Amino acid sequence: MKKNHLKIIIAAFIIGSSFTIYSCSKDDDITSEIPVIGIAQDPNNFKGDITSGQVVTLDPMKLYKLTGIVTVKNGGTLSIPAGTRITATAGASSYILVEQGGKIYANGTPGSPVLFTSTTAEAGNWGGIVICGKAPINTGSTGLSEIGNLTYGGAETTDNSGSLNYVRIEYAGANFSAGKKFNGLSLFGIGNETRVESVALLNNADDGIEIYGGTVNVSNIVSIGNTNHAFSYKDGWIGTATNIYTKRKADGTGNNGIKGINNATNPTASPQSSATIKNVTLIGGNNTGEANGILLSSGAQATIENAVISSWKTGINLQGDATVTYFNDQNKIKDILFNATNVTNKISATSTAGASVTILPNTFTEKPDATGAGNGESTPTWAVGWSGLQ
C-alpha cells in the first residue's frame, strides 16, 4: 500500500470499554480494509452482539464466563485463539450464535485446544454453538434455525463461516424450548470453505454434532457420551466425513452412532443428502434397544468405507424405499468390520411400509482388519490429548 494513497487514519483507543477501533478512507488502489477491532469487554461477563465490521478477539490468558448469548452478526467476526477456555454459567441462556455472513475462528492446537465447557460437569448444562451459512438445503430456498430463529441456506456452496480446529465442546445440549434442544455443535447450511476439523463433542444432552444441509466437509471428529445421536445429518447435506470416532454412553443411553436422512417429509427432495463417510469407528454402550451403528432413512444416500462397528444391536439399518433402493446390491458400503461378538444384526433393511427387505449380495463387503478411525475400537492417535481422550 503506497503512503500517498492513505489519506486519513483515525485511531481511537477506548480503554474503559476495552475496545480499540481503527478506520480509514482509501483510494481505489487500496484493496484491503482495516477492520474495527475489539477485545471482549469483560471476561467475567462475556455476552452480546458482534456487529458488522467488528472483530472481537479473546485473550487466551483470561478465563471467560459465558453469561448469556453471544451473537456474531452478518459481517462480524469472533476470533478465539489456542488455549482459550470459555465456561458457560447461565444454563440454557448461555450459547453462541453465528448468523449468515458472520464468522467464528476458534483455532486451537493439539497441545492447546479451545475449550467450551460449563460450571458443572453435567450434560445439558448450557446451550452450544449454532452456525448458519448460505449453502443449499432441501427444505426450501432458505430456512429458519431451530435455535435462534436465524435464516440459513441459499445458493453459495463455497460459503465461508470461519473455522473450528482443535476445539472441545462439552456438557452442552440444554433445552431451548418445548421440544427443542441444543446440540453440541449445529451447522445450518454451512458452505465448504468453512473448516471443521479436530472437534470433540463430549457428554452433551442431545446430538454431538448435527448438520442441516449445506456442503461443509468435516474431519477428525470425536463424539462421545452424548444422549442422542453422535453424528447426525439431514436436509440435503452433500459433504465428506472422514476420521469419525464415536462412543455411546457405557450404560447404553443414547441413540445411533450416525443418523442420516434426506428430508423428513420428502425422501426425493433436492439436493439429495449424499455423504461420503470414510474411516469411522462407532462403539455402542451395549447391544440392546433399537439403536444402530448407522441408521440411514428418508432418502439418505452415502458411500461408506472402512468402518468398525461394535456393541450395537444392528450395525447398519436402511429404512424407506428410496434409501433401500439406493444401497441394496449397489456396493456402496465397503470394508466394514462388525464385531461378531456384540453386533446382533450386521445389516437390515425395511421398506417405507415397514416390511423387511432382503439384503442382496453386493450391498456391502466386510474386511476383518478394517482400522476405522485409525486404531480399530481403541482411541485413534489423532484424537489423543486435545479431545480429552488418552
ZIVEN-V837653 format. One record per backbone hydrogen bond with DSSP energy under -0.5 kcal/mol. NH is the residue of the N-H (numbers start at 1). CO is the residue of the C=O. If there is no record, write none. Layout:
# ZIVEN-V837653
((NH,CO) (NH,CO))
This chain:
# ZIVEN-V837653
((5,2) (6,2) (6,3) (7,5) (7,25) (8,25) (10,23) (11,9) (12,10) (12,21) (14,12) (14,19) (15,13) (18,15) (19,14) (20,37) (21,12) (23,10) (25,8) (27,5) (30,27) (31,29) (35,33) (36,53) (37,20) (37,35) (38,55) (39,18) (40,57) (45,42) (46,43) (46,65) (47,45) (48,69) (50,71) (51,49) (53,75) (54,51) (55,36) (56,77) (57,38) (57,55) (58,56) (58,79) (60,58) (62,59) (64,62) (64,85) (65,43) (66,64) (66,87) (67,46) (67,65) (68,46) (70,95) (71,48) (71,69) (72,70) (72,97) (73,50) (73,71) (75,101) (76,73) (77,54) (78,103) (79,56) (79,77) (80,78) (80,105) (81,79) (83,112) (84,81) (85,62) (86,115) (87,64) (88,86) (88,117) (89,66) (90,66) (93,90) (94,91) (95,68) (95,93) (96,128) (97,70) (98,130) (99,72) (99,97) (102,99) (103,76) (104,161) (105,78) (106,104) (106,163) (107,80) (107,105) (108,106) (108,165) (109,112) (112,109) (114,166) (115,84) (116,168) (117,86) (117,115) (119,88) (122,120) (124,172) (125,122) (125,171) (126,171) (127,91) (127,94) (129,184) (130,96) (131,186) (132,98) (133,188) (135,189) (138,235) (143,152) (145,150) (148,146) (149,145) (150,147) (152,143) (153,133) (154,135) (156,134) (157,155) (159,156) (161,159) (163,104) (164,195) (165,106) (166,197) (166,198) (167,198) (168,114) (169,200) (170,116) (171,202) (173,127) (174,126) (176,180) (177,180) (180,177) (182,174) (184,207) (185,208) (186,129) (187,210) (188,131) (188,186) (189,187) (189,212) (190,213) (192,157) (193,159) (194,159) (194,191) (195,162) (196,194) (196,217) (197,164) (198,219) (199,220) (200,167) (201,222) (202,169) (202,200) (203,224) (205,172) (208,229) (209,230) (210,185) (211,232) (212,187) (212,210) (213,211) (213,234) (214,136) (215,190) (216,190) (218,240) (219,196) (220,242) (221,243) (222,199) (223,245) (224,201) (225,247) (227,204) (228,206) (230,256) (231,257) (232,209) (233,259) (234,211) (235,262) (236,262) (238,214) (239,237) (239,274) (241,276) (242,218) (243,278) (244,279) (245,221) (246,244) (246,281) (247,223) (248,283) (249,253) (252,249) (255,228) (257,292) (258,293) (259,231) (260,295) (261,233) (262,297) (262,298) (263,298) (269,266) (274,237) (275,301) (276,239) (277,275) (277,303) (278,241) (278,276) (279,305) (280,306) (281,244) (282,308) (283,246) (284,282) (284,310) (286,311) (293,314) (294,315) (295,258) (296,317) (297,260) (300,297) (301,273) (303,275) (304,332) (305,277) (306,334) (307,335) (308,280) (309,307) (309,337) (310,282) (313,291) (314,291) (315,345) (316,346) (317,294) (318,348) (319,296) (320,350) (324,320) (325,321) (326,322) (327,323) (328,324) (330,327) (331,362) (333,363) (334,304) (334,332) (336,365) (337,307) (338,336) (339,309) (339,337) (340,338) (342,339) (343,339) (344,312) (344,342) (345,313) (348,316) (350,318) (351,355) (354,351) (357,349) (360,358) (363,360) (365,333) (367,336) (370,367) (374,371) (376,371) (378,375) (383,380) (384,380) (384,381) (385,389) (386,384) (387,383) (388,385) (389,383))
